[in-house]
Amino acid sequence: MRLLPSGPESVHFIVEIPPARLESVAGVPGGPATVHLAVEGYGDGGNPGEPALPQRVVHIAVPPSGEVRVRAVASGVEVREGIDLAPLPRRGEEPDSWSYARSPEAYASRSSRSPERAELGGVSWLRNQRVAEVVLWPADYEPAYARLSIYRRIEVEVQVSPAGEVGPPLEPKDPFEEVYRGALVNYEQGRAWRRSAENRPGLSEVAPQPFASPAELDAGHVFAGRKWVRIAIPRTGFYKVEFGDLPMFAGSDTVSLDSLRLFTWPGFPVVPERSFCDSCDYREVAIGIIDDGNPCNCFNSGHDARLG
């Protein structure tokens, strides 16, 4: 991904797409000719039962108020005929099983499954930075014709409203500066668009207030015989979880960082009345680890995990 010269009303960047691979998928209705399109660094997008296409979300810093629009053009297209793409699977009737049942309507469609190479997924706040989620689609598929189009380059322009004078930042020393740097395509440009300390219309009304302290975390629910803990998240934003916040690791200093995993359950953690599965709605999310440079690569008192 390469950032191009941008201005006060736009963010301009180019995405180079890695080579795509067509991989055989076992156990999928349609026979051995059914394939899955894989692109390094991209996941599968779409709805269960519809042809699965590679997708990636990138985050763009935008001004603290105003409209956001996305335009994109692509080049380097390669068109392949007679391609039977596997559907995006859905969970089966048995635990840990998956169903590749196809949607007849989707596979009979003569329309493109992904007509745009980039689209606006939404606009939200990343603590003190307003952020646009841009969804990248490096491929398109016409199911009725079994025609697959794969692109090698996408040029994206994010159009924004001029920010004007934003004012001094709310937090001159933001503790999540490295998170912004690693997550945003236009980190330097976005620094001038941080949430202001001034109580101006359009800023305080839409931006969530920052968390005062990690003490708001409820990490007291440790489950007997299990090495995991339930943490209540009362509001959207970033949380800092210190080693001492997790009583499950008390007395241990040898927990591998690679073994830490974080899952979310949306809404209230109550199993539906007619559901057999107590884990189907869990979704794994990323953890940012901040360490003290110790070569042991362990989660201990010198490491913090920041959850977004």
Phi and psi restraints in degrees (value plus and minus 20) as a CYANA .aco file:
   2 ARG   PHI    -150.9  -110.9
   2 ARG   PSI     103.5   143.5
   3 LEU   PHI    -100.5   -60.5
   3 LEU   PSI     110.7   150.7
   4 LEU   PHI    -121.2   -81.2
   4 LEU   PSI     145.2   185.2
   5 PRO   PHI     -73.2   -33.2
   5 PRO   PSI     108.8   148.8
   6 SER   PHI    -146.1  -106.1
   6 SER   PSI     151.9   191.9
   7 GLY   PHI    -152.0  -112.0
   7 GLY   PSI    -192.1  -152.1
   8 PRO   PHI     -87.2   -47.2
   8 PRO   PSI     -34.6     5.4
   9 GLU   PHI    -138.4   -98.4
   9 GLU   PSI      -7.3    32.7
  10 SER   PHI    -178.9  -138.9
  10 SER   PSI     135.7   175.7
  11 VAL   PHI    -146.4  -106.4
  11 VAL   PSI     104.6   144.6
  12 HIS   PHI    -143.9  -103.9
  12 HIS   PSI     105.3   145.3
  13 PHE   PHI    -170.8  -130.8
  13 PHE   PSI     140.9   180.9
  14 ILE   PHI    -139.5   -99.5
  14 ILE   PSI     117.4   157.4
  15 VAL   PHI    -134.5   -94.5
  15 VAL   PSI     101.5   141.5
  16 GLU   PHI    -111.3   -71.3
  16 GLU   PSI     105.8   145.8
  17 ILE   PHI    -112.5   -72.5
  17 ILE   PSI     107.1   147.1
  18 PRO   PHI     -81.6   -41.6
  18 PRO   PSI     140.0   180.0
  19 PRO   PHI     -78.3   -38.3
  19 PRO   PSI     118.3   158.3
  20 ALA   PHI    -108.0   -68.0
  20 ALA   PSI     132.8   172.8
  21 ARG   PHI    -147.4  -107.4
  21 ARG   PSI     118.7   158.7
  22 LEU   PHI    -121.3   -81.3
  22 LEU   PSI      95.6   135.6
  23 GLU   PHI    -133.4   -93.4
  23 GLU   PSI     118.3   158.3
  24 SER   PHI     -87.7   -47.7
  24 SER   PSI     125.0   165.0
  25 VAL   PHI    -141.8  -101.8
  25 VAL   PSI      99.1   139.1
  26 ALA   PHI    -100.8   -60.8
  26 ALA   PSI     125.8   165.8
  27 GLY   PHI      54.9    94.9
  27 GLY   PSI       0.0    40.0
  28 VAL   PHI    -124.3   -84.3
  28 VAL   PSI     110.9   150.9
  29 PRO   PHI     -75.2   -35.2
  29 PRO   PSI     114.0   154.0
  30 GLY   PHI     106.3   146.3
  30 GLY   PSI     -38.0     2.0
  31 GLY   PHI      76.2   116.2
  31 GLY   PSI    -197.0  -157.0
  32 PRO   PHI     -87.1   -47.1
  32 PRO   PSI     -34.6     5.4
  33 ALA   PHI     -98.7   -58.7
  33 ALA   PSI     -30.9     9.1
  34 THR   PHI     -91.9   -51.9
  34 THR   PSI     113.0   153.0
  35 VAL   PHI    -151.0  -111.0
  35 VAL   PSI     142.5   182.5
  36 HIS   PHI    -135.6   -95.6
  36 HIS   PSI     113.2   153.2
  37 LEU   PHI    -110.0   -70.0
  37 LEU   PSI      96.9   136.9
  38 ALA   PHI    -136.2   -96.2
  38 ALA   PSI     114.8   154.8
  39 VAL   PHI    -150.6  -110.6
  39 VAL   PSI     106.2   146.2
  40 GLU   PHI     -77.5   -37.5
  40 GLU   PSI     109.5   149.5
  41 GLY   PHI      68.2   108.2
  41 GLY   PSI     -20.1    19.9
  42 TYR   PHI    -139.7   -99.7
  42 TYR   PSI     122.3   162.3
  43 GLY   PHI    -118.6   -78.6
  43 GLY   PSI    -195.6  -155.6
  44 ASP   PHI    -113.0   -73.0
  44 ASP   PSI     114.5   154.5
  45 GLY   PHI    -139.2   -99.2
  45 GLY   PSI     145.8   185.8
  46 GLY   PHI      96.7   136.7
  46 GLY   PSI    -186.6  -146.6
  47 ASN   PHI    -131.0   -91.0
  47 ASN   PSI     128.7   168.7
  48 PRO   PHI     -74.7   -34.7
  48 PRO   PSI     115.5   155.5
  49 GLY   PHI      73.0   113.0
  49 GLY   PSI     -36.5     3.5
  50 GLU   PHI    -117.9   -77.9
  50 GLU   PSI     139.0   179.0
  51 PRO   PHI     -75.3   -35.3
  51 PRO   PSI     109.6   149.6
  52 ALA   PHI    -102.0   -62.0
  52 ALA   PSI     107.0   147.0
  53 LEU   PHI    -142.8  -102.8
  53 LEU   PSI     126.6   166.6
  54 PRO   PHI     -84.4   -44.4
  54 PRO   PSI     123.7   163.7
  55 GLN   PHI    -167.2  -127.2
  55 GLN   PSI     125.6   165.6
  56 ARG   PHI    -165.5  -125.5
  56 ARG   PSI     123.3   163.3
  57 VAL   PHI    -130.2   -90.2
  57 VAL   PSI     108.0   148.0
  58 VAL   PHI    -136.6   -96.6
  58 VAL   PSI     135.1   175.1
  59 HIS   PHI    -133.7   -93.7
  59 HIS   PSI     109.6   149.6
  60 ILE   PHI    -140.4  -100.4
  60 ILE   PSI     108.3   148.3
  61 ALA   PHI     -91.1   -51.1
  61 ALA   PSI     114.7   154.7
  62 VAL   PHI    -152.4  -112.4
  62 VAL   PSI     144.2   184.2
  63 PRO   PHI     -78.7   -38.7
  63 PRO   PSI     139.4   179.4
  64 PRO   PHI     -89.4   -49.4
  64 PRO   PSI     -26.6    13.4
  65 SER   PHI    -175.8  -135.8
  65 SER   PSI     147.3   187.3
  66 GLY   PHI      83.2   123.2
  66 GLY   PSI     148.6   188.6
  67 GLU   PHI     -96.6   -56.6
  67 GLU   PSI     130.8   170.8
  68 VAL   PHI    -147.9  -107.9
  68 VAL   PSI     109.8   149.8
  69 ARG   PHI    -149.9  -109.9
  69 ARG   PSI     133.4   173.4
  70 VAL   PHI    -147.1  -107.1
  70 VAL   PSI     112.0   152.0
  71 ARG   PHI    -147.6  -107.6
  71 ARG   PSI     129.5   169.5
  72 ALA   PHI    -171.4  -131.4
  72 ALA   PSI     125.6   165.6
  73 VAL   PHI    -149.3  -109.3
  73 VAL   PSI     127.8   167.8
  74 ALA   PHI    -144.5  -104.5
  74 ALA   PSI     139.1   179.1
  75 SER   PHI    -166.5  -126.5
  75 SER   PSI     153.2   193.2
  76 GLY   PHI      49.0    89.0
  76 GLY   PSI      21.4    61.4
  77 VAL   PHI     -99.0   -59.0
  77 VAL   PSI     122.0   162.0
  78 GLU   PHI    -143.9  -103.9
  78 GLU   PSI     101.9   141.9
  79 VAL   PHI    -125.1   -85.1
  79 VAL   PSI     108.2   148.2
  80 ARG   PHI    -140.3  -100.3
  80 ARG   PSI     112.1   152.1
  81 GLU   PHI    -119.5   -79.5
  81 GLU   PSI     137.4   177.4
  82 GLY   PHI      48.3    88.3
  82 GLY   PSI      12.5    52.5
  83 ILE   PHI    -120.0   -80.0
  83 ILE   PSI     104.1   144.1
  84 ASP   PHI    -122.4   -82.4
  84 ASP   PSI      79.8   119.8
  85 LEU   PHI    -100.4   -60.4
  85 LEU   PSI     117.4   157.4
  86 ALA   PHI     -89.8   -49.8
  86 ALA   PSI     129.5   169.5
  87 PRO   PHI     -97.9   -57.9
  87 PRO   PSI     139.9   179.9
  88 LEU   PHI     -89.3   -49.3
  88 LEU   PSI     105.4   145.4
  89 PRO   PHI     -95.2   -55.2
  89 PRO   PSI     140.2   180.2
  90 ARG   PHI    -143.8  -103.8
  90 ARG   PSI     138.3   178.3
  91 ARG   PHI     -82.8   -42.8
  91 ARG   PSI     117.6   157.6
  92 GLY   PHI    -101.4   -61.4
  92 GLY   PSI    -193.6  -153.6
  93 GLU   PHI     -97.7   -57.7
  93 GLU   PSI     -39.2     0.8
  94 GLU   PHI    -122.8   -82.8
  94 GLU   PSI     130.4   170.4
  95 PRO   PHI     -77.4   -37.4
  95 PRO   PSI     120.9   160.9
  96 ASP   PHI      42.8    82.8
  96 ASP   PSI       0.1    40.1
  97 SER   PHI    -131.6   -91.6
  97 SER   PSI     136.8   176.8
  98 TRP   PHI    -149.9  -109.9
  98 TRP   PSI     124.7   164.7
  99 SER   PHI    -133.3   -93.3
  99 SER   PSI     111.6   151.6
 100 TYR   PHI    -125.0   -85.0
 100 TYR   PSI       9.4    49.4
 101 ALA   PHI     -81.0   -41.0
 101 ALA   PSI     117.7   157.7
 102 ARG   PHI    -112.0   -72.0
 102 ARG   PSI     130.4   170.4
 103 SER   PHI    -105.8   -65.8
 103 SER   PSI      94.1   134.1
 104 PRO   PHI     -77.6   -37.6
 104 PRO   PSI     -58.7   -18.7
 105 GLU   PHI     -84.5   -44.5
 105 GLU   PSI     -62.7   -22.7
 106 ALA   PHI     -85.1   -45.1
 106 ALA   PSI     -62.3   -22.3
 107 TYR   PHI     -99.1   -59.1
 107 TYR   PSI     -33.0     7.0
 108 ALA   PHI    -113.7   -73.7
 108 ALA   PSI     -24.5    15.5
 109 SER   PHI     -89.0   -49.0
 109 SER   PSI     119.2   159.2
 110 ARG   PHI    -115.4   -75.4
 110 ARG   PSI     -17.7    22.3
 111 SER   PHI    -113.6   -73.6
 111 SER   PSI     142.7   182.7
 112 SER   PHI     -90.7   -50.7
 112 SER   PSI     120.7   160.7
 113 ARG   PHI     -99.8   -59.8
 113 ARG   PSI     -48.2    -8.2
 114 SER   PHI    -160.0  -120.0
 114 SER   PSI      58.8    98.8
 115 PRO   PHI     -89.2   -49.2
 115 PRO   PSI     -43.4    -3.4
 116 GLU   PHI    -127.1   -87.1
 116 GLU   PSI     121.8   161.8
 117 ARG   PHI    -100.7   -60.7
 117 ARG   PSI     -40.1    -0.1
 118 ALA   PHI    -171.0  -131.0
 118 ALA   PSI     124.4   164.4
 119 GLU   PHI    -166.6  -126.6
 119 GLU   PSI     138.7   178.7
 120 LEU   PHI    -100.2   -60.2
 120 LEU   PSI      98.3   138.3
 121 GLY   PHI    -105.0   -65.0
 121 GLY   PSI     -45.0    -5.0
 122 GLY   PHI     138.7   178.7
 122 GLY   PSI     148.2   188.2
 123 VAL   PHI    -148.1  -108.1
 123 VAL   PSI     110.2   150.2
 124 SER   PHI    -168.0  -128.0
 124 SER   PSI    -191.4  -151.4
 125 TRP   PHI    -133.6   -93.6
 125 TRP   PSI     112.1   152.1
 126 LEU   PHI    -124.3   -84.3
 126 LEU   PSI      64.1   104.1
 127 ARG   PHI      36.7    76.7
 127 ARG   PSI    -120.7   -80.7
 128 ASN   PHI    -121.7   -81.7
 128 ASN   PSI     -10.2    29.8
 129 GLN   PHI    -141.0  -101.0
 129 GLN   PSI     102.4   142.4
 130 ARG   PHI     -95.2   -55.2
 130 ARG   PSI     113.5   153.5
 131 VAL   PHI    -153.3  -113.3
 131 VAL   PSI     117.3   157.3
 132 ALA   PHI    -122.2   -82.2
 132 ALA   PSI     113.3   153.3
 133 GLU   PHI    -112.4   -72.4
 133 GLU   PSI      98.4   138.4
 134 VAL   PHI    -127.6   -87.6
 134 VAL   PSI     102.0   142.0
 135 VAL   PHI    -114.3   -74.3
 135 VAL   PSI     103.7   143.7
 136 LEU   PHI    -119.4   -79.4
 136 LEU   PSI     114.0   154.0
 137 TRP   PHI    -144.8  -104.8
 137 TRP   PSI      77.3   117.3
 138 PRO   PHI    -101.5   -61.5
 138 PRO   PSI     -14.4    25.6
 139 ALA   PHI    -166.3  -126.3
 139 ALA   PSI     137.5   177.5
 140 ASP   PHI    -154.0  -114.0
 140 ASP   PSI     136.2   176.2
 141 TYR   PHI    -165.6  -125.6
 141 TYR   PSI     115.4   155.4
 142 GLU   PHI    -133.0   -93.0
 142 GLU   PSI      78.4   118.4
 143 PRO   PHI     -78.7   -38.7
 143 PRO   PSI     -64.5   -24.5
 144 ALA   PHI     -82.7   -42.7
 144 ALA   PSI     -47.2    -7.2
 145 TYR   PHI    -122.6   -82.6
 145 TYR   PSI     -21.5    18.5
 146 ALA   PHI      32.0    72.0
 146 ALA   PSI      21.7    61.7
 147 ARG   PHI    -130.0   -90.0
 147 ARG   PSI     104.2   144.2
 148 LEU   PHI    -134.1   -94.1
 148 LEU   PSI     109.0   149.0
 149 SER   PHI    -135.6   -95.6
 149 SER   PSI     105.8   145.8
 150 ILE   PHI    -139.8   -99.8
 150 ILE   PSI     109.9   149.9
 151 TYR   PHI    -127.8   -87.8
 151 TYR   PSI     130.7   170.7
 152 ARG   PHI    -126.0   -86.0
 152 ARG   PSI     -34.5     5.5
 153 ARG   PHI    -169.0  -129.0
 153 ARG   PSI     116.9   156.9
 154 ILE   PHI    -146.4  -106.4
 154 ILE   PSI     105.8   145.8
 155 GLU   PHI    -124.7   -84.7
 155 GLU   PSI     102.3   142.3
 156 VAL   PHI    -138.4   -98.4
 156 VAL   PSI     117.3   157.3
 157 GLU   PHI    -143.8  -103.8
 157 GLU   PSI     101.6   141.6
 158 VAL   PHI    -121.3   -81.3
 158 VAL   PSI      94.7   134.7
 159 GLN   PHI    -114.6   -74.6
 159 GLN   PSI     111.5   151.5
 160 VAL   PHI    -150.8  -110.8
 160 VAL   PSI     144.1   184.1
 161 SER   PHI    -101.7   -61.7
 161 SER   PSI     121.8   161.8
 162 PRO   PHI     -76.5   -36.5
 162 PRO   PSI     116.9   156.9
 163 ALA   PHI    -100.1   -60.1
 163 ALA   PSI     -49.3    -9.3
 164 GLY   PHI      48.0    88.0
 164 GLY   PSI    -171.6  -131.6
 165 GLU   PHI    -105.8   -65.8
 165 GLU   PSI      88.8   128.8
 166 VAL   PHI     -99.8   -59.8
 166 VAL   PSI     -55.0   -15.0
 167 GLY   PHI      81.0   121.0
 167 GLY   PSI     153.9   193.9
 168 PRO   PHI     -85.0   -45.0
 168 PRO   PSI     125.9   165.9
 169 PRO   PHI     -86.5   -46.5
 169 PRO   PSI     130.0   170.0
 170 LEU   PHI     -82.7   -42.7
 170 LEU   PSI     -61.0   -21.0
 171 GLU   PHI    -142.1  -102.1
 171 GLU   PSI      77.1   117.1
 172 PRO   PHI     -75.5   -35.5
 172 PRO   PSI     -54.9   -14.9
 173 LYS   PHI    -135.3   -95.3
 173 LYS   PSI      64.4   104.4
 174 ASP   PHI     -94.0   -54.0
 174 ASP   PSI     104.4   144.4
 175 PRO   PHI     -88.7   -48.7
 175 PRO   PSI     -29.5    10.5
 176 PHE   PHI    -127.4   -87.4
 176 PHE   PSI       6.4    46.4
 177 GLU   PHI     -78.3   -38.3
 177 GLU   PSI     -62.6   -22.6
 178 GLU   PHI     -88.4   -48.4
 178 GLU   PSI     -48.8    -8.8
 179 VAL   PHI     -86.0   -46.0
 179 VAL   PSI     -65.0   -25.0
 180 TYR   PHI     -79.1   -39.1
 180 TYR   PSI     -65.6   -25.6
 181 ARG   PHI     -80.2   -40.2
 181 ARG   PSI     -59.8   -19.8
 182 GLY   PHI    -102.4   -62.4
 182 GLY   PSI     -41.4    -1.4
 183 ALA   PHI    -118.9   -78.9
 183 ALA   PSI     -46.0    -6.0
 184 LEU   PHI    -120.8   -80.8
 184 LEU   PSI     116.1   156.1
 185 VAL   PHI     -85.6   -45.6
 185 VAL   PSI     -59.9   -19.9
 186 ASN   PHI    -134.7   -94.7
 186 ASN   PSI      37.1    77.1
 187 TYR   PHI     -75.1   -35.1
 187 TYR   PSI     -70.1   -30.1
 188 GLU   PHI     -83.4   -43.4
 188 GLU   PSI     -62.9   -22.9
 189 GLN   PHI     -83.2   -43.2
 189 GLN   PSI     -57.4   -17.4
 190 GLY   PHI     -91.2   -51.2
 190 GLY   PSI     -40.3    -0.3
 191 ARG   PHI     -79.3   -39.3
 191 ARG   PSI     -52.6   -12.6
 192 ALA   PHI     -97.0   -57.0
 192 ALA   PSI     -27.3    12.7
 193 TRP   PHI    -130.8   -90.8
 193 TRP   PSI      -2.2    37.8
 194 ARG   PHI     -87.3   -47.3
 194 ARG   PSI     139.9   179.9
 195 ARG   PHI     -79.3   -39.3
 195 ARG   PSI     115.2   155.2
 196 SER   PHI    -109.3   -69.3
 196 SER   PSI     133.4   173.4
 197 ALA   PHI     -94.8   -54.8
 197 ALA   PSI     -37.3     2.7
 198 GLU   PHI     -97.5   -57.5
 198 GLU   PSI     119.5   159.5
 199 ASN   PHI    -103.4   -63.4
 199 ASN   PSI      55.1    95.1
 200 ARG   PHI    -121.3   -81.3
 200 ARG   PSI     126.1   166.1
 201 PRO   PHI     -77.8   -37.8
 201 PRO   PSI     120.8   160.8
 202 GLY   PHI      71.5   111.5
 202 GLY   PSI     -33.4     6.6
 203 LEU   PHI    -126.9   -86.9
 203 LEU   PSI     -84.2   -44.2
 204 SER   PHI     -86.0   -46.0
 204 SER   PSI     -42.6    -2.6
 205 GLU   PHI     -96.0   -56.0
 205 GLU   PSI     -47.8    -7.8
 206 VAL   PHI    -129.1   -89.1
 206 VAL   PSI     -39.1     0.9
 207 ALA   PHI    -110.7   -70.7
 207 ALA   PSI     108.7   148.7
 208 PRO   PHI     -88.8   -48.8
 208 PRO   PSI     128.8   168.8
 209 GLN   PHI     -92.7   -52.7
 209 GLN   PSI     123.9   163.9
 210 PRO   PHI     -90.3   -50.3
 210 PRO   PSI     138.7   178.7
 211 PHE   PHI     -99.5   -59.5
 211 PHE   PSI     115.0   155.0
 212 ALA   PHI     -93.5   -53.5
 212 ALA   PSI     -57.2   -17.2
 213 SER   PHI    -184.2  -144.2
 213 SER   PSI     134.0   174.0
 214 PRO   PHI     -87.8   -47.8
 214 PRO   PSI     -26.0    14.0
 215 ALA   PHI     -84.6   -44.6
 215 ALA   PSI     -35.2     4.8
 216 GLU   PHI     -91.4   -51.4
 216 GLU   PSI     -34.1     5.9
 217 LEU   PHI     -90.0   -50.0
 217 LEU   PSI     114.7   154.7
 218 ASP   PHI    -121.9   -81.9
 218 ASP   PSI      71.6   111.6
 219 ALA   PHI    -128.7   -88.7
 219 ALA   PSI       6.5    46.5
 220 GLY   PHI    -106.9   -66.9
 220 GLY   PSI     -23.6    16.4
 221 HIS   PHI    -113.2   -73.2
 221 HIS   PSI      72.8   112.8
 222 VAL   PHI    -123.7   -83.7
 222 VAL   PSI     111.7   151.7
 223 PHE   PHI    -115.8   -75.8
 223 PHE   PSI     111.5   151.5
 224 ALA   PHI     -78.7   -38.7
 224 ALA   PSI     113.5   153.5
 225 GLY   PHI      54.1    94.1
 225 GLY   PSI     -13.2    26.8
 226 ARG   PHI    -145.7  -105.7
 226 ARG   PSI     127.1   167.1
 227 LYS   PHI    -117.6   -77.6
 227 LYS   PSI      30.6    70.6
 228 TRP   PHI    -167.1  -127.1
 228 TRP   PSI     140.7   180.7
 229 VAL   PHI    -156.7  -116.7
 229 VAL   PSI     126.8   166.8
 230 ARG   PHI    -116.1   -76.1
 230 ARG   PSI     111.0   151.0
 231 ILE   PHI    -140.5  -100.5
 231 ILE   PSI     103.8   143.8
 232 ALA   PHI    -102.1   -62.1
 232 ALA   PSI     110.8   150.8
 233 ILE   PHI    -132.3   -92.3
 233 ILE   PSI      81.1   121.1
 234 PRO   PHI     -97.2   -57.2
 234 PRO   PSI     -45.4    -5.4
 235 ARG   PHI    -164.3  -124.3
 235 ARG   PSI     136.2   176.2
 236 THR   PHI     -87.1   -47.1
 236 THR   PSI     122.1   162.1
 237 GLY   PHI     127.3   167.3
 237 GLY   PSI    -181.7  -141.7
 238 PHE   PHI    -120.6   -80.6
 238 PHE   PSI     122.1   162.1
 239 TYR   PHI    -146.7  -106.7
 239 TYR   PSI     123.3   163.3
 240 LYS   PHI    -126.9   -86.9
 240 LYS   PSI      99.8   139.8
 241 VAL   PHI    -130.8   -90.8
 241 VAL   PSI      96.4   136.4
 242 GLU   PHI    -111.0   -71.0
 242 GLU   PSI     140.9   180.9
 243 PHE   PHI     -75.5   -35.5
 243 PHE   PSI     -60.0   -20.0
 244 GLY   PHI     -91.2   -51.2
 244 GLY   PSI     -32.8     7.2
 245 ASP   PHI     -96.2   -56.2
 245 ASP   PSI     -33.1     6.9
 246 LEU   PHI    -131.7   -91.7
 246 LEU   PSI      75.3   115.3
 247 PRO   PHI     -83.5   -43.5
 247 PRO   PSI     -37.3     2.7
 248 MET   PHI     -82.8   -42.8
 248 MET   PSI     -42.5    -2.5
 249 PHE   PHI    -120.8   -80.8
 249 PHE   PSI      -9.8    30.2
 250 ALA   PHI     -76.9   -36.9
 250 ALA   PSI     112.2   152.2
 251 GLY   PHI      61.8   101.8
 251 GLY   PSI     -19.0    21.0
 252 SER   PHI    -135.4   -95.4
 252 SER   PSI     124.9   164.9
 253 ASP   PHI    -156.2  -116.2
 253 ASP   PSI       2.2    42.2
 254 THR   PHI    -147.1  -107.1
 254 THR   PSI       8.2    48.2
 255 VAL   PHI    -100.9   -60.9
 255 VAL   PSI      99.6   139.6
 256 SER   PHI     -88.9   -48.9
 256 SER   PSI     116.4   156.4
 257 LEU   PHI     -81.5   -41.5
 257 LEU   PSI     -52.1   -12.1
 258 ASP   PHI     -88.1   -48.1
 258 ASP   PSI     -37.0     3.0
 259 SER   PHI    -110.3   -70.3
 259 SER   PSI     -27.9    12.1
 260 LEU   PHI     -97.1   -57.1
 260 LEU   PSI     109.3   149.3
 261 ARG   PHI    -157.3  -117.3
 261 ARG   PSI     125.6   165.6
 262 LEU   PHI    -144.9  -104.9
 262 LEU   PSI     110.2   150.2
 263 PHE   PHI    -144.6  -104.6
 263 PHE   PSI     130.3   170.3
 264 THR   PHI    -138.2   -98.2
 264 THR   PSI     131.6   171.6
 265 TRP   PHI    -148.4  -108.4
 265 TRP   PSI      94.2   134.2
 266 PRO   PHI     -90.5   -50.5
 266 PRO   PSI     128.1   168.1
 267 GLY   PHI      51.0    91.0
 267 GLY   PSI    -174.5  -134.5
 268 PHE   PHI    -100.2   -60.2
 268 PHE   PSI     114.6   154.6
 269 PRO   PHI     -96.4   -56.4
 269 PRO   PSI      46.4    86.4
 270 VAL   PHI    -140.1  -100.1
 270 VAL   PSI     106.2   146.2
 271 VAL   PHI     -89.8   -49.8
 271 VAL   PSI     110.8   150.8
 272 PRO   PHI     -76.5   -36.5
 272 PRO   PSI     128.0   168.0
 273 GLU   PHI     -78.5   -38.5
 273 GLU   PSI     -58.8   -18.8
 274 ARG   PHI    -123.0   -83.0
 274 ARG   PSI      -1.8    38.2
 275 SER   PHI    -117.8   -77.8
 275 SER   PSI     117.7   157.7
 276 PHE   PHI    -109.0   -69.0
 276 PHE   PSI     -34.6     5.4
 277 CYS   PHI    -127.3   -87.3
 277 CYS   PSI     104.1   144.1
 278 ASP   PHI    -116.4   -76.4
 278 ASP   PSI     -10.5    29.5
 279 SER   PHI    -158.0  -118.0
 279 SER   PSI     -14.2    25.8
 280 CYS   PHI     -86.0   -46.0
 280 CYS   PSI     -48.0    -8.0
 281 ASP   PHI    -110.4   -70.4
 281 ASP   PSI     -21.0    19.0
 282 TYR   PHI     -89.9   -49.9
 282 TYR   PSI     120.4   160.4
 283 ARG   PHI    -151.2  -111.2
 283 ARG   PSI     109.2   149.2
 284 GLU   PHI     -97.9   -57.9
 284 GLU   PSI     116.4   156.4
 285 VAL   PHI    -148.1  -108.1
 285 VAL   PSI     148.4   188.4
 286 ALA   PHI    -100.0   -60.0
 286 ALA   PSI     132.6   172.6
 287 ILE   PHI    -141.8  -101.8
 287 ILE   PSI     112.9   152.9
 288 GLY   PHI    -116.0   -76.0
 288 GLY   PSI     102.5   142.5
 289 ILE   PHI    -122.8   -82.8
 289 ILE   PSI     110.8   150.8
 290 ILE   PHI    -135.7   -95.7
 290 ILE   PSI      98.2   138.2
 291 ASP   PHI    -139.3   -99.3
 291 ASP   PSI     154.4   194.4
 292 ASP   PHI    -121.7   -81.7
 292 ASP   PSI      -5.7    34.3
 293 GLY   PHI      65.3   105.3
 293 GLY   PSI     -15.3    24.7
 294 ASN   PHI     -88.0   -48.0
 294 ASN   PSI     108.1   148.1
 295 PRO   PHI     -91.7   -51.7
 295 PRO   PSI     -22.8    17.2
 296 CYS   PHI     -90.7   -50.7
 296 CYS   PSI     -37.4     2.6
 297 ASN   PHI      36.8    76.8
 297 ASN   PSI      21.3    61.3
 298 CYS   PHI    -137.8   -97.8
 298 CYS   PSI     132.3   172.3
 299 PHE   PHI    -107.2   -67.2
 299 PHE   PSI      92.3   132.3
 300 ASN   PHI    -168.6  -128.6
 300 ASN   PSI    -181.6  -141.6
 301 SER   PHI     -87.3   -47.3
 301 SER   PSI     -31.8     8.2
 302 GLY   PHI    -115.3   -75.3
 302 GLY   PSI     -16.4    23.6
 303 HIS   PHI    -143.5  -103.5
 303 HIS   PSI     124.3   164.3
 304 ASP   PHI    -144.1  -104.1
 304 ASP   PSI     128.3   168.3
 305 ALA   PHI    -131.8   -91.8
 305 ALA   PSI     110.6   150.6
 306 ARG   PHI    -129.0   -89.0
 306 ARG   PSI     102.0   142.0
 307 LEU   PHI    -126.2   -86.2
 307 LEU   PSI     112.0   152.0
